[in-house]
Amino acid sequence: MRALLDENIPRALIRLFAPEVDAWTVPQCGWSGLTNGRLLTTASAEFDVFITTDQGIPHQQNLSRYEIGIVLMEARSNRFEDLAPLVPEVKARVGSVAPGTVLRVAV
């Protein structure tokens, strides 16, 4: 399972996803600054899921157009300390996210 972490997610979370999920960040891929639609299209070619804290994505994009699943992490903030407790549930459920759908994981 390959996952792309949005720019708004701390890079340090990558280590918490290993080894079950091969996680990369948008900056590591050289895709910083791409708009959400362009980013989802580009990521679809290489990743199974896009992990974000951007609450607007499900409302701003027609997700059924994309060949990638979305995991929306809902926490008090996008700081490592707030997101880290959600990682075990994301890892457990990430394989069930179908392309074009959203999985919400909250505290």
N, C-alpha and C positions, 0 to 999 in steps of 0.2 A: 504494500500500500504506500503510495507516494502522496505526500501532502504539502501544499504550499501555504505558508503562514503569511498573512497580510502584513503590510508595513506597520500597522498599528499594534502588532504583537511583539513583545520582547524576544530578541533572538535567543536569549538564554533558555527559553522554553524548549528549544530543539532537543536538548539532551534528555528532557523528560519524556519525549515521544519515542526515543530509541529503546530497544531495537525493533519494536513492533511496527513502527511507522517511520518511513524514510522522509523526514521533514526538512524542508528548505524554506528560506525566507525570500520575499520578493526582491530585496536588495542583492542577495546572493546570486540570484538569477539574472541580475542586471535589468530588472523591470521596474525599478523605482519611477514613480511619476506617471505610470500608465493609468488611464481612466479605468474605472471598474469594468466597463464593458469590454474594452480592449484587453485588459488584464485577464479576464475570465476566458476570453477567446484564445489568447496566447497560452495560458496555463492548461487549458483543456487538452492540448497536444501532448503534455508531459506529465500531468498530475491527475490523480483520481479525485482529490478533494481540495477545496480552498477553505482554509480556516481563518476566520475573521472575528472581530468584535464590532464591526460596522453594522449597527442596527438598521441602517437604511437600505442595504443591499437588496433584501427581499422586496422592497417597495419601489426601488429605483430601476431595477433590471427585470426583464422577462427571463427568468432563470431557466425556463424550459428550452430556451435557445442554445444553452451551453451543455457541452458534454463533460461536465464536472459537477460533483456534488458540493454543497456548501455546508460548512459547520459553523454555526453562529454561537460563539462563546459569550454568555451573558453574565457579567460580573460587575461589581461596584466600580471598577476602573480597569484599564488595560495594563496595570502594573503587574509585574511578575508575581508578587505576593497574592494578588487577587485571582489571577488566572491559573496558577499552578494547581490549586485544588481541583480544577475542572478537568485536567489532563487525563487522569485515569478513566473517567467516564467517556471522554472523547475517544480514547484509544479503544475502549471496549465496544463502542458503537459505530466507529468510523467506517467499518466495512459494510454497514447496512445503508449507507447514504447513496441513493441512486442519483445518477446524473440529472441535473436540472431541479433537484429538490433541496430543501433546507432542513438540517437537523439542528435544533436548538438545545444547547447544554447550558444549564443555569445552576447557580449556587443554591 
